[in-house]
Amino acid sequence: MKITLTATAPDKEKHTGLILGVYENNELTPTAKLIDKLSEGYLTKILAQSGFQGKVGQNLPLFHLRGTAIETLLIVGCGNKEKLTEPVFRKIVTGAIRALSTVSSSRTVIYLTELTIKNQKLAWKVNQITQAIGDGYYRFEQFKTEKEPLKFPEFALYLPDPKQRHACEKAIETGEIIANAVAFTKNLANLPSNICTPSFLADQAKDLGKLYKNLSIKILDEPEMRKLGMGALLAVAQGSAEPPKFICVEYHGAAKSKAPVALVGKGVTFDSGGNSLKSPDSMVGMKYDMCGAATVLGVIKAAAGLQLPINVVGIIPAVENMPGGTAYKPEDILTSLSGQTIEVISTDAEGRLILADALTYCERYKPEVVIDIATLTGAVVIALGFHATGLLSNDEKLAKDLLAAGLESNDRAWQLPLWDDYQEQLKSPFADMANTGGRPAGTITAACFLSRFSKNFRWAHLDVAGTAAFMMNTIERKATGRPVPLLVQYLIDKAHG
């Protein structure tokens, strides 16, 4: 897919498809006004006749516009001009890319760069459009015998200010790298668990190490984990025939003396619930329980591609959670790598157990900050739906930086409290803590559990159970690639801030 910039006016474009915006009540954007003039008012007339109102989500394809050399024209509703925010802009662009399936053109010029968004520069709009193109043309069909034919047109983004060409070219480059990292993350997440096993994830990390010279990879096998004392992680894995893997990926973009950002990704390649067995319906979608792991690999791929001047460590505890005679059980007591003991109340609260040992392991890197990413609780879906990632942290500056990166990248998070009051729910009469605090405030108590293994560093937890994958029923299931854009933006801000 080729994405370039163009400063050519629409009346000079021939044999090309155009995408341009119209505001609410059919208020024309500058390019729309020019085309309306070229067509002697025909554009205004056809908008009125079609019932098009310029609302966000409305798209109107037109062909061979009278009085012009334009072959195809896609009119995109942009809503209220004064209320055009970053999320609305991304929604407009995403809708336009999807609607392109009705418009056949080998080259498409996008004029949505001329829309005005308060406090956002042209380069930001170019970056967002580039990412939206990658997202819109993503397909996962490697297991289908009949694949959907997909043509990749050449895209040109309109450059209203030639002085900003360099910044916009850089924005396209950055956008493409992030889009590729998102696609990589989606591909991993969408794979079935009979292929994407802990060993497969380890191989993917090794392949990244071969692709980028400034990556180093270390894989710990079960005997090494047992020697270290990772009792919580190994308990989760012991019911499965698939051996666990503990994956460490180091990106070296700065001096060795500079403390790294540590990213910890939950890598449960399939979660049956273990002996606390899920219902059959609840098991559908559990291949996505390794989206945190996929995110870590995707973010490090982007950091290496962008050559960010920063050090990053990716830690992935990879296991499969299965029931059976060798599986761990409710009321088992585990000794974690930290030495703290955990009473198992539910074997379906397994993600926090493997993360506990991974967070403790992070200490040896002396990280500046640690961020874990996990499809951890169904409770976060009830609280925030599919729109916002749940964020909890023991450091307010880190939380604010992540929230800001989410806003900038259009990959938003929402902060929940991490008050000591909730820790009471994790009490156990037999161990240092229980692995679940019950249904009330489930997302918060899960983070409270993790906080007990994060006392020695600045830490944030991203619960992506509602955002990393979209699941409405057995038909509508797909990985989203989130929160790769948020975390890449955070690393960009940190590297260049």
C-alpha positions in Angstrom: 0.0 0.0 0.0 1.4 3.4 -1.0 0.6 6.6 0.8 2.0 9.9 -0.4 1.3 13.6 -0.1 -0.1 15.9 -2.8 -0.7 19.6 -3.1 -2.6 19.3 -6.3 -6.0 21.0 -6.5 -9.0 18.7 -7.1 -9.8 20.2 -10.5 -6.3 19.0 -11.7 -6.8 15.4 -10.6 -7.8 13.1 -13.4 -8.7 9.4 -13.3 -8.7 9.6 -9.5 -11.1 9.1 -6.7 -11.6 11.9 -4.2 -12.7 11.8 -0.5 -13.8 15.1 0.9 -15.8 16.3 3.9 -19.1 18.2 4.3 -20.2 19.6 7.6 -23.6 19.3 9.3 -26.5 21.0 7.4 -24.4 20.5 4.3 -21.9 23.3 5.1 -19.1 22.8 2.5 -15.5 22.4 3.3 -13.0 24.5 1.1 -12.5 21.7 -1.4 -16.2 20.9 -1.5 -16.8 24.6 -2.3 -14.3 24.5 -5.1 -15.9 21.4 -6.6 -19.3 22.9 -6.2 -18.2 25.9 -8.2 -16.6 23.7 -10.9 -19.9 21.7 -11.2 -21.9 25.0 -11.4 -23.7 24.2 -8.1 -24.5 20.6 -9.0 -22.8 19.3 -5.8 -25.1 21.5 -3.6 -28.1 20.4 -5.6 -27.4 16.7 -5.4 -26.7 16.9 -1.7 -30.1 18.4 -1.1 -31.8 15.9 -3.3 -30.1 12.9 -1.7 -31.2 13.7 1.9 -27.5 13.9 2.9 -27.2 16.1 6.0 -23.5 16.0 6.7 -23.8 14.0 9.9 -20.9 11.9 11.2 -21.3 8.4 9.8 -23.0 9.5 6.6 -21.2 8.8 3.3 -22.4 9.5 -0.2 -20.6 8.1 -3.3 -20.9 10.1 -6.6 -19.7 9.2 -10.0 -18.6 11.3 -13.0 -19.6 14.6 -11.5 -21.1 16.9 -14.1 -18.8 19.7 -15.3 -15.6 18.1 -13.9 -13.1 15.4 -14.8 -13.7 13.7 -11.5 -14.5 10.0 -11.9 -15.5 9.1 -8.4 -16.2 11.3 -5.4 -16.9 10.1 -1.8 -18.7 12.7 0.3 -18.1 12.2 4.0 -20.3 13.7 6.8 -18.2 15.6 9.3 -20.8 16.7 11.8 -20.8 20.0 13.7 -17.8 22.0 12.6 -17.3 23.5 16.1 -17.5 20.1 17.8 -14.9 18.3 15.7 -12.8 16.4 18.3 -10.0 13.9 17.9 -12.2 10.8 18.4 -14.8 12.2 16.0 -12.1 12.9 13.3 -10.9 9.3 13.6 -14.5 8.0 13.3 -14.9 10.1 10.2 -11.8 8.8 8.6 -12.4 5.2 9.5 -16.0 5.4 8.0 -14.6 6.9 4.8 -12.0 4.1 4.4 -14.6 1.5 4.9 -16.9 3.1 2.4 -14.2 3.0 -0.2 -15.3 -0.5 -1.0 -18.2 1.1 -3.0 -15.8 3.2 -5.0 -13.4 1.7 -7.5 -10.3 3.7 -8.1 -6.6 2.9 -8.5 -5.7 6.2 -6.8 -7.6 8.0 -4.1 -6.9 11.5 -2.9 -8.1 12.3 0.7 -9.0 15.9 1.4 -10.0 15.3 5.1 -6.7 16.9 6.1 -8.3 20.3 5.7 -10.7 19.6 8.6 -9.9 21.8 11.6 -9.4 20.2 15.0 -8.6 22.5 17.9 -5.0 22.1 19.2 -4.0 19.5 16.6 -1.5 20.1 13.8 -1.7 18.9 10.2 0.9 16.2 10.9 -1.3 14.6 13.5 -4.2 14.4 11.0 -1.9 12.8 8.5 -0.7 10.3 11.1 -4.2 9.3 12.1 -5.4 8.9 8.4 -2.4 6.7 7.7 -3.2 4.5 10.7 -6.9 4.4 9.7 -6.0 3.2 6.2 -3.9 0.4 7.6 -6.8 -0.6 10.0 -9.4 -0.4 7.3 -7.6 -2.7 4.9 -6.6 -5.3 7.5 -7.9 -8.8 6.8 -7.3 -12.1 8.6 -8.1 -14.8 6.2 -5.2 -17.2 6.3 -7.5 -20.1 7.3 -10.2 -19.5 4.7 -10.1 -21.4 1.4 -12.0 -18.6 -0.3 -10.5 -15.3 0.3 -12.1 -11.9 -0.2 -10.5 -10.1 -3.2 -9.0 -6.9 -1.9 -7.5 -4.2 -4.0 -5.0 -1.8 -2.4 -5.3 1.7 -4.1 -2.6 4.3 -4.0 -3.5 7.0 -1.5 -2.5 10.6 -1.6 -3.2 12.9 1.3 -3.9 16.5 0.5 -1.3 18.9 1.8 -2.9 22.3 2.3 0.4 23.9 3.6 3.5 23.0 1.6 5.7 24.3 4.5 4.6 21.3 6.5 5.6 18.7 4.0 8.6 17.4 6.0 6.6 17.0 9.2 3.8 15.3 7.3 6.1 12.9 5.5 7.5 11.9 8.9 3.9 11.5 10.1 3.2 9.1 7.3 6.3 7.1 8.1 5.4 6.9 11.8 1.8 6.1 11.0 2.8 3.2 8.8 5.1 1.7 11.4 2.4 1.9 14.0 -0.2 0.5 11.6 2.1 -2.4 10.8 2.7 -3.1 14.6 -1.1 -3.1 15.1 -1.6 -5.5 12.3 1.2 -7.7 13.7 -0.5 -7.7 17.1 -3.9 -8.5 15.5 -2.4 -11.4 13.6 -1.0 -13.0 16.7 -4.2 -12.4 18.7 -6.5 -13.8 16.0 -4.6 -17.1 15.7 -6.3 -20.1 17.2 -4.8 -21.6 20.4 -3.9 -24.8 18.7 -1.3 -22.8 16.7 -0.6 -19.9 19.0 0.9 -21.8 22.0 3.4 -20.5 24.5 6.1 -22.1 22.4 4.8 -20.3 19.3 4.9 -16.9 21.1 8.5 -17.6 22.1 9.3 -18.3 18.4 7.7 -15.1 17.4 9.9 -13.2 19.8 13.0 -15.0 18.4 11.9 -14.0 14.9 11.7 -10.3 16.0 15.2 -10.7 17.4 16.4 -11.8 13.9 14.6 -8.9 12.2 16.0 -6.1 14.4 19.7 -5.9 15.4 19.1 -3.9 18.6 16.8 -6.6 20.1 18.0 -9.4 22.4 15.8 -12.3 23.3 15.9 -14.7 26.3 13.5 -17.5 26.9 13.2 -19.3 30.2 11.9 -22.9 30.2 10.0 -24.7 33.0 13.2 -26.0 34.8 14.7 -22.5 34.9 11.4 -21.0 36.2 11.2 -23.7 38.8 14.8 -23.0 40.0 13.9 -19.3 40.3 10.8 -20.1 42.3 8.0 -19.0 40.0 5.4 -21.0 41.9 2.4 -18.9 40.9 3.1 -19.0 37.2 4.0 -22.7 37.2 0.8 -23.6 39.1 -1.3 -22.1 36.3 0.6 -24.1 33.6 0.7 -27.5 35.4 -2.7 -28.7 34.0 -1.7 -28.3 30.4 0.3 -30.4 28.0 1.8 -27.2 26.6 5.0 -26.2 28.4 5.1 -22.7 29.7 7.6 -20.1 28.4 8.9 -17.0 30.1 9.8 -14.6 27.3 12.2 -11.6 27.7 12.7 -9.2 24.9 15.1 -6.3 25.3 15.1 -3.3 22.9 18.3 -1.2 23.2 17.8 2.3 21.8 19.7 4.3 24.4 22.8 3.9 26.6 22.9 0.8 28.8 23.0 3.0 31.8 19.5 4.4 31.1 16.8 2.6 33.0 14.3 0.8 30.7 10.6 1.0 30.4 9.3 -2.5 31.3 6.2 -3.8 29.5 4.6 -7.0 31.0 2.1 -8.8 28.8 -0.3 -11.5 30.0 0.2 -14.5 27.7 -2.5 -17.0 28.5 -2.8 -18.6 25.0 -6.1 -20.3 26.0 -8.1 -19.9 29.2 -10.5 -22.7 29.9 -10.8 -21.4 33.5 -8.9 -24.5 34.7 -10.7 -26.6 37.3 -13.0 -23.6 37.9 -14.2 -24.4 34.4 -15.9 -21.7 32.3 -19.2 -22.3 30.6 -19.0 -23.3 26.9 -20.2 -19.8 25.8 -17.7 -18.1 28.0 -14.8 -20.1 26.5 -15.4 -18.7 23.0 -12.9 -15.8 22.7 -10.5 -17.1 25.2 -7.8 -17.4 22.5 -7.6 -13.6 23.0 -6.4 -14.0 26.6 -2.9 -13.5 25.2 -3.6 -10.0 23.8 -1.3 -8.5 26.4 1.6 -10.6 25.2 0.8 -9.7 21.5 0.7 -6.1 22.5 4.1 -6.2 24.1 5.6 -7.8 21.0 3.8 -5.3 18.7 5.0 -2.2 20.7 8.6 -3.4 20.7 8.3 -4.0 17.0 7.2 -0.4 16.6 9.9 1.0 18.9 12.5 -0.9 16.9 11.0 0.3 13.6 10.9 3.9 14.8 14.4 3.6 16.3 13.3 5.3 19.5 16.2 6.5 21.7 14.9 4.6 24.7 15.4 1.2 26.3 12.4 -1.1 26.6 12.1 -4.5 28.2 9.2 -6.8 27.3 8.3 -9.6 29.7 5.8 -12.2 28.6 4.7 -15.0 31.0 3.1 -17.5 28.5 1.0 -20.4 29.7 -2.2 -22.3 28.8 -4.8 -22.7 31.6 -6.4 -26.1 31.4 -8.4 -28.4 33.8 -7.5 -32.0 34.8 -5.9 -34.3 37.3 -2.6 -32.4 37.3 -4.2 -28.9 37.3 -4.1 -26.6 40.3 -7.2 -26.4 42.4 -9.3 -24.0 44.5 -7.8 -23.7 48.0 -4.3 -24.6 46.8 -1.6 -22.3 48.4 1.1 -21.1 46.1 4.5 -19.5 46.9 5.2 -16.7 44.4 8.6 -15.6 43.2 8.4 -12.7 45.6 8.0 -15.2 48.5 4.5 -14.0 49.2 1.9 -16.8 49.5 -1.4 -16.9 47.6 -4.5 -19.0 48.4 -6.3 -20.0 45.2 -10.0 -19.2 45.4 -10.6 -19.5 41.6 -8.4 -21.1 39.1 -10.1 -18.8 36.6 -8.3 -15.8 38.2 -5.1 -17.1 36.7 -3.8 -14.0 34.8 -2.9 -12.2 38.0 -0.9 -15.2 39.2 1.4 -15.3 36.2 1.7 -11.5 36.2 2.7 -11.6 39.9 5.8 -13.6 39.1 6.5 -11.5 36.0 6.3 -8.2 37.9 8.7 -9.5 40.6 11.1 -10.6 37.8 11.1 -7.1 36.4 12.9 -5.8 39.5 16.2 -7.2 38.2 16.1 -4.7 35.3 15.9 -1.8 37.7 13.2 -0.2 35.4 12.2 3.4 35.4 8.5 2.4 35.1 6.6 -0.9 34.7 3.4 -1.2 32.7 1.4 -4.4 32.5 -1.1 -5.1 29.9 -3.7 -7.8 30.5 -7.2 -9.0 29.4 -7.7 -9.5 33.2 -11.3 -9.0 34.2 -14.8 -9.3 32.7 -15.7 -6.6 35.2 -13.8 -3.9 33.2 -16.2 -4.6 30.2 -19.2 -4.0 32.5 -17.6 -0.8 33.8 -16.2 0.7 30.6 -17.6 -1.4 27.7 -15.5 -1.7 24.6 -14.4 2.0 24.4 -11.9 2.7 27.2 -9.0 0.7 28.7 -9.1 0.4 32.4 -6.1 2.1 34.0 -4.9 1.8 37.6 -1.5 2.9 39.0 0.6 3.5 42.1 2.1 6.7 40.5 -0.1 9.6 39.5 2.4 11.1 37.0 2.7 7.8 35.2 -1.1 7.5 35.1 -1.4 11.0 33.7 1.3 10.4 31.0 -0.6 7.2 29.9 -3.9 9.0 29.8 -2.4 11.8 27.7 -0.8 9.3 25.3 -4.3 7.7 25.0 -5.9 11.0 24.1 -3.1 11.9 21.6 -3.3 8.4 19.9 -7.1 8.1 20.0 -6.6 4.9 22.0 -8.1 6.1 25.3 -8.0 4.9 28.8 -9.9 5.7 32.0 -8.4 5.7 35.4 -10.0 3.8 38.3 -9.1 4.1 42.0 -6.5 2.0 43.7 -7.5 2.7 47.3 -6.2 0.6 50.2 -9.9 0.1 51.2 -10.2 -2.5 48.4 -7.3 -4.5 49.7 -9.5 -5.9 52.5 -11.3 -8.1 49.9 -8.1 -10.0 49.3 -7.7 -11.3 52.8 -7.2 -15.1 53.3 -7.2 -17.0 56.6 -4.5 -19.3 55.4 -2.1 -17.3 53.2 -0.8 -13.8 52.7 -3.6 -13.1 50.2 -6.4 -14.7 48.1 -6.2 -14.5 44.4 -9.7 -13.0 44.0 -11.8 -10.5 46.0 -15.1 -11.6 44.7 -17.4 -9.8 42.2 -17.6 -6.3 43.8 -15.1 -3.9 42.1 -13.5 -6.9 40.4 -11.2 -4.8 38.2 -10.0 -2.8 41.1 -9.3 -5.8 43.4 -7.4 -7.5 40.6 -5.2 -4.5 40.3 -4.9 -4.4 44.1 -3.5 -7.9 43.9 -0.9 -6.9 41.3 0.0 -3.9 43.4 1.4 -6.2 46.1 4.0 -7.3 43.6 4.8 -3.8 42.4 5.8 -1.9 45.5 9.4 -1.4 44.5 8.8 0.5 41.3 6.5 3.0 39.6 3.8 0.8 38.0 0.6 1.0 36.0 -1.9 -1.7 35.0 -3.9 -1.6 31.8 -7.0 -3.9 31.8 -7.7 -4.4 28.1 -10.4 -7.1 28.4 -12.9 -4.8 26.7 -10.6 -3.1 24.2 -8.0 -5.6 22.9 -10.6 -7.7 21.3 -14.2 -7.0 20.2 -16.6 -9.9 20.9 -20.4 -9.4 20.6 -21.3 -13.0 19.6 -19.7 -16.0 17.8 -19.8 -14.2 14.5 -18.5 -10.8 15.5 -15.0 -11.5 17.0 -11.9 -9.6 16.1 -8.7 -8.4 17.7 -8.3 -4.6 17.7 -4.6 -4.2 18.2 -5.2 -1.9 21.2 -3.4 -0.6 23.3 -0.5 -0.6 20.9 -1.1 3.0 19.7 -1.4 4.3 23.3 1.8 2.6 24.4 3.8 3.6 21.3 2.7 7.2 21.8 3.8 6.9 25.4 7.2 5.7 24.4 7.5 8.5 21.7 6.6 11.1 24.3 9.1 9.6 26.8 11.9 9.3 24.2 11.5 12.9 22.9 10.0 14.7 25.8 
